């Protein structure tokens, strides 16, 4: 037969009857075990996870302890006051910060010029709040 010759039609197959999914096969019995929770396997996995976690914590503790200098008696560890010429003291503890805070609070309570050339004045914060409340709808 050459590729140009027509093929003979095939005989149609007999349709198969569908099998019922749980029907016993001829000569065989079908048995399904009950679903059972493997409690021992779950406990082994949980115990293994706890042991591995405890080992990880122990290794981390050893690594951190080996790299840390011994603590000094009587005083907690503190950072240097300045690092790379940047002051590290919290603003509420540094003298410069306390001075700045007092200056800003005084400006909030005083009348004055914010920009005299532009005609921009500064009024006390309490008065500004009162004006906003008066103008509110």
FENSUL-V394077 format. One record per run of one state. SS is the DSSP state (H for helix, E for strand, C for the rest). FROM is the first residue (numbers start at 1). LEN is the number of residues. If there is no record, write none. Layout:
ss=SS from=FROM len=LEN
ss=SS from=FROM len=LEN
This chain:
ss=C from=1 len=38
ss=H from=39 len=29
ss=C from=68 len=14
ss=E from=82 len=2
ss=C from=84 len=2
ss=E from=86 len=2
ss=C from=88 len=7
ss=H from=95 len=15
ss=C from=110 len=2
ss=E from=112 len=4
ss=C from=116 len=4
ss=E from=120 len=3
ss=C from=123 len=2
ss=H from=125 len=11
ss=C from=136 len=2
